[in-house]
Amino acid sequence: MEQFKIVTDINADLPASYLEENGIGVMYLSYTIDQNTYSKGNELDFKEFYRQMREGKMPTTSQVNPEEAKSVFLEAMKDSSEILCLSFSSGLSGTYNSARIAADEMLEEYPDLKIRVIDSKCASLGEGLFVHKAVTMRAEGKSMQETADWLEENINHFVHVFTVDDLNHLYRGGRVSKTAAVIGTMVNIKPILRVDEEGHLVPISKVRGRKKSLHELVDYMEKKAGSYLSSNDIVFISHGDCIEDANFVADYIKEKFGISQFLINHVGPTIGAHSGPGTMALFFIGESR
């Protein structure tokens, strides 16, 4: 039996190999593109997903429901009587609420079970970094309570900053106005956004040109990491099918801060549906979000 079982959702954007190696249970969100629906066991290759988006296909997504969350918890019980569920931001999805409802039902049915659900207020590999910290603490012998308490106390130190290549996807999601999307696209404006303390996406600045936007991500890290810079033994980077840009950002971070460990992975379809191809996101530990 494991010390405690970690459960998250697919929006953590962690590689399948990482999830498997660390025995992490996963709740799957579904998405529909070109009239086809995909979820666990029926997943579209991410390059094909972004190819269809570049051709103008508009995906839609669905959150995890309580029944689906409960089935993942029941499977996790086979490995441990203690379950720590780290969920996608409640500011972006109802998945956390579904997991909480499922956990309450489980506790009624299984009084000896210990289960704790945390709203990470994180997204993509920011949520992945949140999960990674739990994995690290578990490996160090920390209890579920110690790990969960630390995570809840430090949520606002998990910093997310990202840029997108196409403003029209943010317009579809209600993040920018149609006028801003049209004019911004015409003059090559790239927004810089973060995930705030409530787990919402908020714009913080805008620059002209792709390369400048990539530099801006790292400059934001320099500003926000502050005294927490030494806490970043690894930095997480996610991308919307633009690995060259992800490698550029990693190299710039290595040059600027001397950090050499990175976890780089693509933005999964259920987040990529809203951010689009060319999204570049950076996640690290900082003084504040």
C-alpha positions in Angstrom: 0.0 0.0 0.0 1.3 3.5 -0.9 1.8 6.1 1.9 -1.0 8.1 0.3 -2.4 8.2 -3.2 -2.3 11.4 -5.3 -5.1 12.1 -7.7 -5.3 15.0 -10.2 -7.0 15.8 -13.5 -5.7 15.8 -17.0 -5.5 19.6 -17.1 -2.2 19.3 -15.1 -0.7 18.5 -18.5 1.9 16.2 -17.0 3.4 13.6 -19.4 1.8 10.2 -19.3 5.2 8.7 -18.3 5.3 11.0 -15.2 1.8 10.0 -14.2 2.5 6.3 -14.5 5.9 6.4 -12.8 4.4 8.2 -9.8 1.2 6.3 -9.6 -1.0 9.3 -10.0 -4.7 8.8 -10.5 -6.2 11.0 -13.2 -9.7 12.5 -13.8 -10.3 13.1 -17.5 -12.1 16.0 -19.1 -13.6 15.5 -22.5 -13.4 17.7 -25.6 -15.2 17.9 -28.9 -13.6 19.0 -32.2 -14.9 18.6 -35.7 -18.0 16.8 -34.2 -15.9 14.1 -32.6 -15.6 13.7 -28.8 -12.4 12.6 -27.1 -11.6 11.5 -23.6 -9.7 8.7 -21.8 -8.8 5.9 -24.1 -9.9 7.9 -27.1 -7.5 10.8 -27.3 -6.5 12.8 -30.3 -2.8 13.2 -30.9 -1.9 16.7 -29.7 -0.3 17.7 -33.0 -3.4 16.7 -34.9 -5.5 18.6 -32.4 -3.6 21.8 -33.0 -3.5 21.2 -36.7 -7.3 21.2 -36.8 -7.4 24.4 -34.7 -5.0 26.1 -37.1 -7.4 25.1 -39.9 -10.2 26.9 -38.1 -11.9 24.1 -36.1 -13.3 25.4 -32.8 -13.2 22.8 -29.9 -15.5 22.7 -26.9 -14.8 21.1 -23.6 -16.6 19.5 -20.7 -15.7 19.4 -17.0 -15.4 16.2 -14.8 -18.7 15.3 -13.2 -19.0 13.8 -9.7 -19.6 10.3 -10.9 -16.4 10.3 -13.0 -14.4 11.7 -10.0 -15.9 9.1 -7.7 -14.8 6.3 -10.1 -11.2 7.6 -10.0 -11.3 7.8 -6.2 -12.7 4.2 -6.0 -9.7 3.0 -8.1 -7.3 5.0 -5.9 -8.6 3.2 -2.8 -7.1 0.0 -4.1 -3.7 1.5 -3.5 -4.2 3.5 -0.3 -6.8 4.4 2.3 -5.5 8.0 2.1 -6.2 10.1 -1.1 -5.0 13.6 -1.8 -6.8 15.1 -4.8 -5.2 18.2 -6.4 -7.7 19.8 -8.7 -7.7 22.3 -11.6 -8.5 25.9 -10.6 -12.2 26.4 -9.6 -11.8 29.8 -11.2 -11.7 28.1 -14.6 -13.7 25.0 -14.3 -16.3 23.2 -12.1 -14.0 20.1 -11.9 -13.0 21.0 -8.3 -16.6 21.2 -7.2 -17.3 17.8 -8.8 -14.3 16.2 -7.0 -15.4 17.7 -3.7 -19.0 16.3 -4.1 -17.5 12.9 -4.9 -15.2 13.0 -1.9 -18.1 13.8 0.4 -20.0 10.8 -0.9 -17.0 8.6 -0.5 -16.5 9.6 3.1 -20.2 8.7 3.9 -19.8 5.3 2.3 -16.3 4.5 3.6 -15.8 6.0 7.1 -12.2 4.8 7.4 -11.1 6.6 4.2 -9.1 9.7 4.5 -9.6 12.0 1.5 -8.7 15.6 1.0 -9.5 17.7 -2.1 -7.5 20.9 -2.7 -8.4 23.6 -5.2 -4.9 24.3 -6.6 -6.0 27.6 -8.2 -3.5 26.4 -10.9 -3.7 25.4 -14.5 -1.7 23.4 -17.1 1.8 22.7 -15.9 1.3 25.1 -13.0 -1.1 22.5 -11.7 1.6 20.0 -12.7 4.1 21.8 -10.6 1.7 21.7 -7.7 1.3 17.9 -8.1 5.1 17.5 -8.5 5.6 19.2 -5.1 3.2 16.7 -3.6 5.1 13.8 -5.2 8.4 15.2 -3.9 7.1 15.6 -0.4 5.6 12.1 -0.4 9.0 10.7 -1.5 10.6 12.6 1.4 8.3 10.7 3.8 5.9 13.5 4.5 2.3 12.5 5.6 -0.7 13.4 3.5 -1.7 16.0 6.1 1.8 17.6 6.1 1.8 17.7 2.3 -1.7 19.0 2.0 -1.2 21.7 4.7 2.0 22.9 3.0 0.3 23.1 -0.4 -2.7 25.0 0.9 -0.4 27.5 2.7 1.8 28.0 -0.4 -0.8 28.1 -3.2 0.0 31.7 -4.0 3.7 31.0 -4.5 2.9 28.9 -7.6 3.4 31.5 -10.3 1.8 31.2 -13.8 2.7 33.5 -16.7 1.9 33.0 -20.4 1.4 34.5 -23.8 -0.7 33.4 -26.8 0.0 33.7 -30.5 -3.6 34.3 -31.6 -5.9 36.7 -29.7 -9.0 35.3 -31.3 -9.0 32.3 -29.0 -9.0 34.6 -25.9 -11.8 36.5 -27.5 -13.8 33.3 -27.9 -13.3 32.7 -24.2 -14.3 36.2 -23.2 -10.8 37.3 -22.1 -10.5 40.1 -24.6 -13.0 42.1 -26.6 -13.5 41.5 -30.3 -12.1 44.9 -31.1 -8.9 44.2 -29.1 -8.6 40.8 -30.8 -8.9 42.3 -34.3 -6.7 45.4 -33.8 -4.2 43.4 -31.7 -3.8 40.8 -34.4 -3.3 43.5 -37.1 -0.5 45.2 -35.2 1.1 41.9 -33.9 0.2 42.6 -30.2 0.9 39.7 -27.9 -0.7 39.8 -24.4 1.0 38.6 -21.3 -1.3 37.0 -18.8 -1.1 35.3 -15.4 -3.3 33.2 -13.2 -4.3 35.2 -10.1 -4.9 34.4 -6.5 -8.4 33.3 -7.2 -7.3 31.0 -10.1 -8.6 33.3 -12.9 -6.8 34.4 -16.0 -5.9 38.1 -16.0 -3.9 40.2 -18.4 -0.9 42.0 -17.0 0.8 43.6 -20.0 1.1 43.5 -23.8 4.1 43.7 -26.1 4.6 43.8 -29.9 6.1 40.7 -31.5 6.5 37.1 -30.6 10.2 37.1 -29.6 9.6 40.0 -27.2 6.7 38.2 -25.6 9.0 35.2 -24.9 11.6 37.5 -23.3 8.8 39.1 -21.2 7.9 35.7 -19.7 11.4 35.3 -18.3 11.6 39.0 -17.2 8.4 38.4 -15.2 10.0 35.4 -13.6 13.0 37.6 -12.6 10.5 40.1 -11.1 8.3 37.5 -9.3 10.8 34.9 -8.1 12.7 37.3 -5.9 13.9 35.6 -2.7 12.3 32.3 -3.8 14.5 31.9 -6.9 16.6 29.3 -5.1 13.5 27.2 -4.5 13.3 26.6 -8.2 15.4 23.5 -8.7 13.1 22.7 -11.7 11.0 25.0 -13.9 7.9 23.8 -15.8 7.1 25.0 -19.3 4.1 24.2 -21.5 3.5 25.0 -25.1 0.7 24.9 -27.7 2.7 22.9 -30.3 5.6 25.3 -30.5 8.5 23.3 -28.9 11.1 25.5 -30.5 9.8 28.5 -28.5 9.6 26.4 -25.3 13.3 25.4 -25.8 14.2 29.1 -26.4 12.5 30.1 -23.1 14.3 27.2 -21.2 17.7 28.3 -22.7 17.1 31.9 -21.7 16.2 30.9 -18.1 19.3 28.7 -17.9 21.5 31.6 -19.2 19.8 34.2 -16.9 19.4 32.2 -13.6 21.6 29.1 -14.0 18.6 26.7 -13.6 19.2 23.6 -15.6 16.3 21.3 -14.8 13.0 21.7 -16.8 9.9 19.7 -17.4 8.5 20.7 -20.9 5.3 19.4 -22.3 2.5 20.5 -24.6 -0.7 22.2 -23.4 -3.3 19.5 -23.5 -6.5 19.9 -25.6 -8.9 20.8 -22.8 -6.8 23.9 -22.0 -5.5 24.4 -25.5 -9.1 24.6 -26.8 -9.2 28.0 -25.1 -5.6 29.3 -25.5 -4.9 28.0 -29.0 -1.8 27.0 -31.0 1.3 28.9 -30.1 0.5 29.3 -26.4 3.7 29.6 -24.3 3.5 29.3 -20.5 6.0 29.4 -17.7 5.6 28.1 -14.2 7.8 28.5 -11.2 7.9 29.3 -7.4 7.9 33.0 -6.5 7.2 35.5 -3.8 3.6 36.0 -5.0 1.5 35.3 -8.0 
